[in-house]
Amino acid sequence: FILLFLFNKAMTQNYDESKVPDYTLPEVLKTESGNVVNNKSAWEKVRRPELLTLFAENIYGQMPKDFDSIRFTITNEVADAMDGRAQLKQVTISVWRMGKSVDIHLVLFTPNNRKKPVPAFLLINNREDSTMDATRKIKSEFWPAEMVIDSGYAIAAFQVADAAPDDKDTYQNGVLQLYPKQLQADNGMKAIGAWAWAASRVMDYFEKDKAIDAKKVALVGHSRGGKTALWAGANDRRFAIVISNCSGNSGAALSRRKFGETIKLINNQFPHWFNDNYKKFNDKEDALPVDQHELLALIAPRPLYVTSASEDLWADPKGMYLSLWNAQPAYGLYGKHAALPTEMPAVNSPIIHSVLGYHEREGIHDLTKYDWNNFIQFANYQYYGK
Ligand code: GTR
């Protein structure tokens, strides 16, 4: 039985670099009809929309933008949270469409010593509710609110389950109630699309909150949340910085490497994350018109930070670095040269002072204070050049 199990594993996932197949990545700067894109205008008018459509069509599903109304209700406000260092606001973001509504619950801390609107970090929270405990009785490294506040940033989070339960049988109970046609379409949005949609509704709120500098919002997600952060950042250019932590397969990692998790494995385990068309690419990575470096390219020219962890081979650290490396041409069109080293940086050697940042943290698949500290340094560099 054990032998059979091992055999099975070996058949479905590879952790051996020498067994990574030869592959050719689709070119970021070449259109489907074969035209070379060599300036920002052709990128923005032709190639960028084309790539966005290809990702929507084949992987993440459509991103509906219409709704009837949105309302922000402050349900709790504490002026002197965190021993007086921060103001707490809990906001219910209610969105209505065709008589149906969804509520996204935001927890937001803003530093009290601010003189003007402050930049913010927003976490797409795919852990339990207590991770974003508004009372701060429970403190989690996954959302180290005190540390971010003490660095001069606002910190916010919402729970993915508000937008779509992370479950193949119930993911429809949220945003998708507003867009029932999505459920019938092969290119319809599913859970990851709904989570990304919710991140944009939080951005709608930030634009109305005078304490927040909505032009300086960094979107953060870990793992499935990290895949979501990339998709949200690609669609919604109001996010100034995108941070994708240990996002792995169908996140930052190149699918064509088939290292660790694969498209087939992810589709089988999480059929409710990606659209139905994506299932056609199980074991057919080379047939995909895109690879994940092109999703990263859609963030250009905005700063993007990608992380991995040394023990998280399932998420393919090398595949994520190569993906970031291959996104550079899009940044080049804007005169932003990341100049990433060809060799992947050593463990715990972050690249911070660059429009494309990266680190591989020592340890397991997680979001930790080490990661957050680097996100803060990265934002400091992007916003203040220090
Ligand atoms: C895993 C999944 C990964 C990643 C992870 C997570 O089981 O295979 O793609 O999303 O869950 O979200 O922690």
Residues whose N, C-alpha, C, O or C-beta is under 5 A from the ligand:
A	BS01	GTR	H222 S223 R224 S247 G248 N249
